[in-house]
């Protein structure tokens, strides 16, 4: 004897619930602005180190200033280290029990995850803006027009979304805080074995093959071309294919991990 | 004990089974029935399966077998409708530490899509004596304040069924009494309360009916008087009326309730023990 009316509060409230929960986790960020600054400090340190210490010895095979050459890779490192905060915050929500409170409430269930993802997007783009600002101070110049800037912005948004959904997986499954954020170390190192700091041509055989066929190289090359106001060629399509691919796979596994919590 | 087929049941559980790992069943066929507007205590030691029952009823977990209905709605078939009529307070105060107490309440009111979330928050802050602390971050709250806030958050939107999973774990005696009062007030307003606890005293003080969950099964289910009748008839023994440590503690540190105020220690021998438990 089910007297339940077929109320569907979950689907209709998805946008509203996501907005409320995103506002909540954004407040976590505005109350600890250090997370945004911490995210920006390491890439800025790398940038200073490479431009003013190693840069003089690196031959990029072109006459562009080294800071112009390296900024795309630095931006990717910024996001790669920033997304670990998503895993961290998600893990804390799970531990503290507030996650279960949300899950037992009449809200759209996936908005709990989306709120963390959107918050990550805002926080990481803020960190990226800080890094770009420092790069400008260090002499970074670009001939990119509005369209090229929008394209760079679009790539960064897609990159952040893909990596954040990747971060959701350890956030949901880790058993310790350290475990939740450890996944980001390989992500931060990946740009070093790519065209981000030195041309891949300078690397020995197998390393060079890996560098040329891993996603960071395609993404870096596409952003570099956009900043330089040059035609992006096939790089942008390879980059987009990687980004969408990673996004879809990471989202799928994140949702799987999310559902398995109820099994 | 038989399960009464009262149509006014708020919760109906039948043959509930759950195993997190195949070889280790946690619930092995749990049956009980909770009348609307009553307080039902699920009593059991650690690992007895109390939290698992609560998680299944609040749609956080799927049962392997059996059925469970909340307010006439099957938890497996229509979780969304069940979530609309329940509220869960878990073992750990599920509050947002970075937000203030008031912001926590507003957050829940918004998520329940209620009008005037600010007014709801202020009302509840007043009701749970948190008005003064309302603007402070929860990270600065004491354990008792967190629990009160946690309870207040659970009452937003007046859900007809409230699950309290070990609501007094880690609380000092005063905070525990405050929680008890809040639970009694809930039931007085017609809310059905499912309470899990391992504190026998708590079940005795609060519950209309008590069920003992042991190794995944309900051993007994009845009123306190019924449970007491399970043991051989009482024999009259003369025992010195000694104050309990709780009575001593409460008499020394504060006044709570007429019954607990004065430890009428007729033969109090050692009343000045250090009671430094927090």
Boltz contact constraints between the chains, C-beta under 6 A:
constraints:
  - contact:
      token1: [A, 3]
      token2: [B, 72]
      max_distance: 6.0
  - contact:
      token1: [A, 4]
      token2: [B, 73]
      max_distance: 6.0
  - contact:
      token1: [A, 4]
      token2: [B, 78]
      max_distance: 6.0
  - contact:
      token1: [A, 4]
      token2: [B, 81]
      max_distance: 6.0
  - contact:
      token1: [A, 7]
      token2: [B, 81]
      max_distance: 6.0
  - contact:
      token1: [A, 10]
      token2: [B, 80]
      max_distance: 6.0
  - contact:
      token1: [A, 20]
      token2: [B, 110]
      max_distance: 6.0
  - contact:
      token1: [A, 20]
      token2: [B, 111]
      max_distance: 6.0
  - contact:
      token1: [A, 24]
      token2: [B, 107]
      max_distance: 6.0
  - contact:
      token1: [A, 28]
      token2: [B, 98]
      max_distance: 6.0
  - contact:
      token1: [A, 31]
      token2: [B, 98]
      max_distance: 6.0
  - contact:
      token1: [A, 97]
      token2: [B, 90]
      max_distance: 6.0
  - contact:
      token1: [A, 97]
      token2: [B, 92]
      max_distance: 6.0
  - contact:
      token1: [A, 97]
      token2: [B, 94]
      max_distance: 6.0
  - contact:
      token1: [A, 98]
      token2: [B, 94]
      max_distance: 6.0
  - contact:
      token1: [A, 98]
      token2: [B, 96]
      max_distance: 6.0
  - contact:
      token1: [A, 100]
      token2: [B, 60]
      max_distance: 6.0
  - contact:
      token1: [A, 100]
      token2: [B, 90]
      max_distance: 6.0
  - contact:
      token1: [A, 101]
      token2: [B, 94]
      max_distance: 6.0
  - contact:
      token1: [A, 103]
      token2: [B, 60]
      max_distance: 6.0
  - contact:
      token1: [A, 104]
      token2: [B, 58]
      max_distance: 6.0
  - contact:
      token1: [A, 104]
      token2: [B, 88]
      max_distance: 6.0
  - contact:
      token1: [A, 105]
      token2: [B, 111]
      max_distance: 6.0
  - contact:
      token1: [A, 106]
      token2: [B, 83]
      max_distance: 6.0
  - contact:
      token1: [A, 106]
      token2: [B, 84]
      max_distance: 6.0
  - contact:
      token1: [A, 107]
      token2: [B, 111]
      max_distance: 6.0
  - contact:
      token1: [A, 262]
      token2: [B, 61]
      max_distance: 6.0
  - contact:
      token1: [A, 262]
      token2: [B, 62]
      max_distance: 6.0
